[in-house]
Amino acid sequence: VIKGMLAAIGITIVLVQIPHALGYDKSAYLSGIENGDGFWHFIQSWQNQFSLEAVIIAVAALFTLMVWQPKRWKNPHVLQYLPGSLLAIIIGTLINLIFQAFIPRYALSDSYFV
């Protein structure tokens, strides 16, 4: 029972994060949740909210999480104390800052920030 509950929680978390990874606007998604059709509303109208910059940042973060896990990257003893999730956040933030500085049309708008 506990494994099934944990699996359901994990699936729910993944389903909630998919719209954000594709650049779906936070306010539109939250209003869909309040109406009771959050994820399914996203499935029907995702083309209108697709954001390439959000996808680039999400892919970079997922890549960082996958690459950071092996021990070979953590040979310097200082790096073993840096969790992959924190590194993914730092890299995503740096990508957006680079977009803001050099390619402003690709920078995320304020509606995407938490």
Buried (B, 14 or more C-beta within 10 A) or exposed (E): EEEEEEEEEEEEEEEBEBBBBBBBBBEBBEEBEEEEEBBEBBEEEBEEBEBEBBEBBBEBBEEBBEEBEEEEBBEEEEEEEBEBEEBBEEBBEEBBEEBEEEEEEBBBEEEBEE
